[in-house]
Amino acid sequence: MSRPTIRTLMIDGVTYAWHRAHTHVEVNGERRCVERVSAWIEGSRGASLIVRLHQGQGGHTAAGSGWGGFDGGVLMGRAEYNLNRPAVVAALIRAALARGWAPREGRGLEIDDGFALLVAGRAPTGR
């Protein structure tokens, strides 16, 4: 299995490292897709942010969905988000900071309602 590509972005003078991954979980005997975005202050993996977007819990993943589907794509109604876009990840980070993620104080945060966080962070839509 290959290692994820670590990317960086800057928000309010702070450099965050991040990556996105596609995984699967089993729920009631059914295999479901999960998109996961992880972020941390560059140079320190402690107090990470982990955002999970579970298939069917507020939206759908587009990976493996046939024509037009792509790894990192998620759908909420008619809105399409690309979790590979730094602007979308920046919106998730800002929303998580507003929800209490405090990486400088050593407080990590795991969020399992990532679709709601996209809306709260006003993430840009489109590919």
BABABA-556338 format. One record per residue: residue number from 1; residue in three letters; x, y, z of N, C-alpha, C in turn. Coordinates in steps of 0.05 Angstrom, whole numbers, plus 5000, padded with zeros to 4 digits. Layout:
+-----+------+------+------+------+------+------+------+------+------+------+
|  nr | rest |  n_u |  n_v |  n_w | ca_u | ca_v | ca_w |  c_u |  c_v |  c_w |
+-----+------+------+------+------+------+------+------+------+------+------+
| NUM |  ALA |    X |    Y |    Z |    X |    Y |    Z |    X |    Y |    Z |
...
+-----+------+------+------+------+------+------+------+------+------+------+
This chain:
+-----+------+------+------+------+------+------+------+------+------+------+
|  nr | rest |  n_u |  n_v |  n_w | ca_u | ca_v | ca_w |  c_u |  c_v |  c_w |
+-----+------+------+------+------+------+------+------+------+------+------+
|   1 |  MET | 5017 | 4977 | 5000 | 5000 | 5000 | 5000 | 5018 | 5025 | 5000 |
|   2 |  SER | 5012 | 5044 | 4983 | 5029 | 5067 | 4981 | 5022 | 5087 | 5003 |
|   3 |  ARG | 5042 | 5103 | 5010 | 5038 | 5124 | 5030 | 5022 | 5147 | 5018 |
|   4 |  PRO | 5006 | 5160 | 5034 | 4990 | 5183 | 5023 | 5009 | 5207 | 5018 |
|   5 |  THR | 5001 | 5222 | 4998 | 5016 | 5247 | 4992 | 5009 | 5268 | 5013 |
|   6 |  ILE | 5029 | 5278 | 5026 | 5026 | 5299 | 5046 | 5027 | 5326 | 5031 |
|   7 |  ARG | 5007 | 5342 | 5035 | 5006 | 5369 | 5023 | 5006 | 5389 | 5045 |
|   8 |  THR | 5011 | 5414 | 5038 | 5010 | 5436 | 5058 | 4993 | 5459 | 5048 |
|   9 |  LEU | 4982 | 5474 | 5067 | 4968 | 5498 | 5061 | 4971 | 5517 | 5085 |
|  10 |  MET | 4968 | 5543 | 5080 | 4971 | 5563 | 5101 | 4945 | 5576 | 5107 |
|  11 |  ILE | 4938 | 5578 | 5133 | 4914 | 5591 | 5142 | 4922 | 5610 | 5165 |
|  12 |  ASP | 4917 | 5636 | 5161 | 4923 | 5656 | 5181 | 4952 | 5654 | 5191 |
|  13 |  GLY | 4971 | 5650 | 5173 | 4999 | 5649 | 5180 | 5009 | 5623 | 5191 |
|  14 |  VAL | 4992 | 5603 | 5194 | 5000 | 5577 | 5204 | 5000 | 5557 | 5181 |
|  15 |  THR | 5021 | 5541 | 5179 | 5023 | 5521 | 5158 | 5013 | 5494 | 5169 |
|  16 |  TYR | 4993 | 5483 | 5155 | 4981 | 5458 | 5162 | 4990 | 5437 | 5141 |
|  17 |  ALA | 4996 | 5413 | 5150 | 5001 | 5391 | 5132 | 4975 | 5375 | 5132 |
|  18 |  TRP | 4969 | 5361 | 5109 | 4944 | 5346 | 5107 | 4946 | 5325 | 5086 |
|  19 |  HIS | 4928 | 5306 | 5088 | 4925 | 5286 | 5067 | 4896 | 5275 | 5068 |
|  20 |  ARG | 4888 | 5263 | 5046 | 4862 | 5251 | 5043 | 4865 | 5222 | 5036 |
|  21 |  ALA | 4847 | 5205 | 5047 | 4848 | 5177 | 5041 | 4820 | 5166 | 5038 |
|  22 |  HIS | 4817 | 5144 | 5023 | 4792 | 5130 | 5019 | 4794 | 5104 | 5033 |
|  23 |  THR | 4776 | 5098 | 5051 | 4776 | 5072 | 5065 | 4748 | 5060 | 5065 |
|  24 |  HIS | 4745 | 5037 | 5078 | 4719 | 5024 | 5079 | 4714 | 5014 | 5108 |
|  25 |  VAL | 4688 | 5013 | 5115 | 4680 | 5002 | 5140 | 4656 | 4984 | 5135 |
|  26 |  GLU | 4651 | 4966 | 5153 | 4628 | 4948 | 5150 | 4607 | 4957 | 5171 |
|  27 |  VAL | 4583 | 4961 | 5161 | 4561 | 4970 | 5178 | 4538 | 4951 | 5173 |
|  28 |  ASN | 4529 | 4936 | 5193 | 4508 | 4916 | 5191 | 4512 | 4897 | 5167 |
|  29 |  GLY | 4537 | 4888 | 5164 | 4543 | 4869 | 5143 | 4546 | 4881 | 5115 |
|  30 |  GLU | 4544 | 4907 | 5114 | 4547 | 4921 | 5088 | 4572 | 4938 | 5087 |
|  31 |  ARG | 4587 | 4935 | 5066 | 4612 | 4950 | 5063 | 4606 | 4979 | 5053 |
|  32 |  ARG | 4616 | 4999 | 5068 | 4611 | 5027 | 5060 | 4638 | 5042 | 5057 |
|  33 |  CYS | 4637 | 5061 | 5039 | 4660 | 5078 | 5035 | 4662 | 5100 | 5056 |
|  34 |  VAL | 4687 | 5108 | 5062 | 4692 | 5130 | 5080 | 4715 | 5147 | 5068 |
|  35 |  GLU | 4710 | 5172 | 5065 | 4732 | 5191 | 5058 | 4742 | 5202 | 5084 |
|  36 |  ARG | 4769 | 5204 | 5086 | 4781 | 5214 | 5111 | 4801 | 5236 | 5104 |
|  37 |  VAL | 4798 | 5259 | 5117 | 4818 | 5281 | 5115 | 4831 | 5284 | 5142 |
|  38 |  SER | 4858 | 5283 | 5142 | 4873 | 5287 | 5166 | 4890 | 5312 | 5163 |
|  39 |  ALA | 4893 | 5328 | 5184 | 4909 | 5352 | 5183 | 4923 | 5356 | 5210 |
|  40 |  TRP | 4945 | 5371 | 5209 | 4960 | 5377 | 5233 | 4978 | 5401 | 5227 |
|  41 |  ILE | 4989 | 5413 | 5248 | 5007 | 5435 | 5243 | 5033 | 5423 | 5233 |
|  42 |  GLU | 5043 | 5434 | 5211 | 5067 | 5423 | 5199 | 5090 | 5421 | 5219 |
|  43 |  GLY | 5103 | 5398 | 5219 | 5125 | 5392 | 5237 | 5117 | 5379 | 5263 |
|  44 |  SER | 5090 | 5375 | 5267 | 5081 | 5363 | 5292 | 5056 | 5346 | 5285 |
|  45 |  ARG | 5059 | 5320 | 5288 | 5036 | 5302 | 5281 | 5017 | 5300 | 5305 |
|  46 |  GLY | 5025 | 5310 | 5328 | 5007 | 5309 | 5352 | 4983 | 5327 | 5348 |
|  47 |  ALA | 4962 | 5321 | 5363 | 4938 | 5338 | 5362 | 4926 | 5341 | 5334 |
|  48 |  SER | 4925 | 5319 | 5320 | 4915 | 5319 | 5293 | 4884 | 5323 | 5292 |
|  49 |  LEU | 4876 | 5332 | 5269 | 4847 | 5333 | 5262 | 4842 | 5310 | 5243 |
|  50 |  ILE | 4821 | 5295 | 5249 | 4812 | 5273 | 5231 | 4783 | 5277 | 5225 |
|  51 |  VAL | 4777 | 5281 | 5200 | 4749 | 5285 | 5191 | 4741 | 5261 | 5174 |
|  52 |  ARG | 4719 | 5248 | 5181 | 4709 | 5226 | 5166 | 4683 | 5233 | 5153 |
|  53 |  LEU | 4680 | 5225 | 5128 | 4655 | 5229 | 5113 | 4645 | 5201 | 5106 |
|  54 |  HIS | 4625 | 5191 | 5121 | 4615 | 5164 | 5117 | 4594 | 5163 | 5096 |
|  55 |  GLN | 4596 | 5144 | 5077 | 4577 | 5140 | 5056 | 4549 | 5137 | 5069 |
|  56 |  GLY | 4530 | 5153 | 5060 | 4502 | 5150 | 5069 | 4496 | 5166 | 5094 |
|  57 |  GLN | 4515 | 5179 | 5106 | 4509 | 5194 | 5131 | 4511 | 5224 | 5124 |
|  58 |  GLY | 4492 | 5234 | 5109 | 4491 | 5262 | 5101 | 4500 | 5267 | 5073 |
|  59 |  GLY | 4511 | 5247 | 5060 | 4520 | 5250 | 5033 | 4531 | 5224 | 5022 |
|  60 |  HIS | 4544 | 5225 | 4999 | 4555 | 5201 | 4987 | 4583 | 5206 | 4976 |
|  61 |  THR | 4599 | 5185 | 4976 | 4625 | 5188 | 4963 | 4623 | 5182 | 4934 |
|  62 |  ALA | 4640 | 5194 | 4918 | 4638 | 5191 | 4889 | 4658 | 5170 | 4878 |
|  63 |  ALA | 4677 | 5161 | 4895 | 4697 | 5142 | 4886 | 4683 | 5116 | 4879 |
|  64 |  GLY | 4690 | 5105 | 4856 | 4679 | 5080 | 4847 | 4650 | 5081 | 4838 |
|  65 |  SER | 4639 | 5105 | 4834 | 4611 | 5108 | 4827 | 4606 | 5109 | 4797 |
|  66 |  GLY | 4625 | 5098 | 4782 | 4622 | 5097 | 4753 | 4630 | 5123 | 4740 |
|  67 |  TRP | 4618 | 5128 | 4717 | 4625 | 5151 | 4700 | 4622 | 5176 | 4716 |
|  68 |  GLY | 4643 | 5192 | 4717 | 4643 | 5217 | 4732 | 4651 | 5216 | 4761 |
|  69 |  GLY | 4653 | 5191 | 4772 | 4662 | 5188 | 4799 | 4692 | 5191 | 4801 |
|  70 |  PHE | 4702 | 5201 | 4823 | 4731 | 5203 | 4827 | 4738 | 5202 | 4856 |
|  71 |  ASP | 4762 | 5193 | 4862 | 4773 | 5190 | 4889 | 4774 | 5218 | 4901 |
|  72 |  GLY | 4761 | 5221 | 4924 | 4761 | 5247 | 4938 | 4736 | 5263 | 4932 |
|  73 |  GLY | 4719 | 5254 | 4914 | 4695 | 5268 | 4909 | 4673 | 5259 | 4928 |
|  74 |  VAL | 4657 | 5278 | 4938 | 4634 | 5272 | 4954 | 4610 | 5289 | 4945 |
|  75 |  LEU | 4587 | 5278 | 4949 | 4562 | 5291 | 4939 | 4543 | 5295 | 4962 |
|  76 |  MET | 4531 | 5318 | 4963 | 4509 | 5324 | 4982 | 4487 | 5337 | 4965 |
|  77 |  GLY | 4466 | 5321 | 4961 | 4445 | 5331 | 4943 | 4457 | 5336 | 4915 |
|  78 |  ARG | 4454 | 5360 | 4905 | 4466 | 5367 | 4879 | 4494 | 5380 | 4882 |
|  79 |  ALA | 4503 | 5384 | 4906 | 4529 | 5397 | 4910 | 4551 | 5375 | 4910 |
|  80 |  GLU | 4572 | 5382 | 4895 | 4595 | 5363 | 4893 | 4619 | 5377 | 4905 |
|  81 |  TYR | 4633 | 5363 | 4922 | 4657 | 5374 | 4935 | 4681 | 5356 | 4927 |
|  82 |  ASN | 4704 | 5368 | 4924 | 4729 | 5354 | 4917 | 4748 | 5356 | 4941 |
|  83 |  LEU | 4751 | 5335 | 4956 | 4768 | 5335 | 4980 | 4798 | 5336 | 4973 |
|  84 |  ASN | 4805 | 5336 | 4948 | 4832 | 5340 | 4939 | 4839 | 5369 | 4936 |
|  85 |  ARG | 4820 | 5387 | 4937 | 4824 | 5416 | 4933 | 4833 | 5429 | 4960 |
|  86 |  PRO | 4855 | 5443 | 4960 | 4864 | 5456 | 4984 | 4843 | 5475 | 4996 |
|  87 |  ALA | 4827 | 5489 | 4979 | 4806 | 5507 | 4989 | 4785 | 5492 | 5005 |
|  88 |  VAL | 4779 | 5468 | 4997 | 4759 | 5452 | 5012 | 4770 | 5443 | 5038 |
|  89 |  VAL | 4795 | 5434 | 5038 | 4808 | 5426 | 5063 | 4812 | 5450 | 5082 |
|  90 |  ALA | 4818 | 5473 | 5071 | 4821 | 5497 | 5088 | 4794 | 5503 | 5102 |
|  91 |  ALA | 4772 | 5500 | 5087 | 4745 | 5504 | 5099 | 4740 | 5484 | 5122 |
|  92 |  LEU | 4748 | 5459 | 5118 | 4745 | 5439 | 5139 | 4761 | 5447 | 5164 |
|  93 |  ILE | 4786 | 5455 | 5159 | 4804 | 5463 | 5181 | 4792 | 5487 | 5196 |
|  94 |  ARG | 4783 | 5507 | 5182 | 4772 | 5531 | 5195 | 4747 | 5523 | 5211 |
|  95 |  ALA | 4730 | 5506 | 5200 | 4706 | 5498 | 5215 | 4714 | 5482 | 5240 |
|  96 |  ALA | 4734 | 5465 | 5237 | 4743 | 5449 | 5260 | 4755 | 5467 | 5282 |
|  97 |  LEU | 4770 | 5487 | 5274 | 4781 | 5506 | 5294 | 4758 | 5520 | 5308 |
|  98 |  ALA | 4737 | 5527 | 5294 | 4714 | 5540 | 5306 | 4699 | 5520 | 5325 |
|  99 |  ARG | 4701 | 5494 | 5320 | 4688 | 5474 | 5337 | 4706 | 5466 | 5361 |
| 100 |  GLY | 4729 | 5478 | 5363 | 4746 | 5473 | 5387 | 4772 | 5458 | 5382 |
| 101 |  TRP | 4778 | 5452 | 5356 | 4804 | 5439 | 5352 | 4826 | 5459 | 5359 |
| 102 |  ALA | 4844 | 5451 | 5377 | 4865 | 5468 | 5387 | 4892 | 5454 | 5385 |
| 103 |  PRO | 4903 | 5451 | 5361 | 4928 | 5436 | 5358 | 4951 | 5448 | 5373 |
| 104 |  ARG | 4952 | 5474 | 5376 | 4974 | 5487 | 5391 | 4973 | 5481 | 5421 |
| 105 |  GLU | 4949 | 5475 | 5431 | 4947 | 5468 | 5459 | 4947 | 5437 | 5463 |
| 106 |  GLY | 4952 | 5423 | 5442 | 4954 | 5394 | 5444 | 4928 | 5379 | 5443 |
| 107 |  ARG | 4906 | 5392 | 5434 | 4880 | 5380 | 5433 | 4873 | 5372 | 5404 |
| 108 |  GLY | 4874 | 5346 | 5399 | 4865 | 5335 | 5374 | 4835 | 5334 | 5372 |
| 109 |  LEU | 4825 | 5328 | 5349 | 4796 | 5327 | 5345 | 4789 | 5307 | 5323 |
| 110 |  GLU | 4770 | 5289 | 5329 | 4760 | 5271 | 5309 | 4730 | 5278 | 5304 |
| 111 |  ILE | 4723 | 5281 | 5279 | 4696 | 5289 | 5271 | 4685 | 5267 | 5252 |
| 112 |  ASP | 4663 | 5255 | 5259 | 4651 | 5235 | 5243 | 4628 | 5245 | 5226 |
| 113 |  ASP | 4621 | 5271 | 5228 | 4600 | 5282 | 5212 | 4612 | 5302 | 5192 |
| 114 |  GLY | 4631 | 5293 | 5176 | 4646 | 5310 | 5158 | 4628 | 5324 | 5138 |
| 115 |  PHE | 4605 | 5312 | 5130 | 4588 | 5326 | 5111 | 4577 | 5352 | 5124 |
| 116 |  ALA | 4570 | 5351 | 5149 | 4560 | 5375 | 5163 | 4582 | 5395 | 5166 |
| 117 |  LEU | 4607 | 5386 | 5169 | 4629 | 5405 | 5172 | 4635 | 5419 | 5145 |
| 118 |  LEU | 4630 | 5406 | 5122 | 4633 | 5419 | 5096 | 4614 | 5443 | 5095 |
| 119 |  VAL | 4589 | 5439 | 5104 | 4569 | 5460 | 5103 | 4576 | 5482 | 5123 |
| 120 |  ALA | 4584 | 5474 | 5147 | 4591 | 5494 | 5168 | 4615 | 5511 | 5159 |
| 121 |  GLY | 4634 | 5499 | 5145 | 4657 | 5513 | 5136 | 4653 | 5528 | 5110 |
| 122 |  ARG | 4629 | 5525 | 5098 | 4623 | 5538 | 5072 | 4644 | 5531 | 5051 |
| 123 |  ALA | 4650 | 5505 | 5050 | 4669 | 5495 | 5031 | 4660 | 5500 | 5002 |
| 124 |  PRO | 4679 | 5507 | 4984 | 4671 | 5512 | 4956 | 4664 | 5486 | 4943 |
| 125 |  THR | 4644 | 5487 | 4925 | 4636 | 5464 | 4910 | 4650 | 5463 | 4883 |
| 126 |  GLY | 4647 | 5440 | 4870 | 4659 | 5436 | 4843 | 4684 | 5421 | 4845 |
| 127 |  ARG | 4693 | 5413 | 4822 | 4718 | 5397 | 4820 | 4742 | 5415 | 4822 |
+-----+------+------+------+------+------+------+------+------+------+------+
